Amino acid sequence: MSQLTLEIKQLIIDALGLEDLGPDDIDADQPLFGEGLGLDSVDALELGLAIQKRFGIKIDADAKDTRKHFASVDSLAAFVSASRAIA
């Protein structure tokens, strides 16, 4: 597991108050919403703010790819990595 993936998993746990989970309990390719981890739109907003603050990147909530970026930990890690490379 990459350091970035681990950081994102821990950020999800901390930002959303999922104290009963550990990073190893979240599969990197598991869907974050719906049948996967079960996050909802409010969780998405909180997670988006936490990611912006932690990694110093901008997330455009209206961008067509934003939903795709938040599909899983892996997709979030790829988005954060690409966004930091641009910044």
HELIX and SHEET records of a PDB file:
HELIX    1   1 GLN A    3  ALA A   15  1                                  13    
HELIX    2   2 PRO A   23  ASP A   25  5                                   3    
HELIX    3   3 SER A   41  PHE A   55  1                                  15    
HELIX    4   4 THR A   66  HIS A   69  1                                   4    
HELIX    5   5 VAL A   73  ILE A   86  1                                  14    
END                                                                             
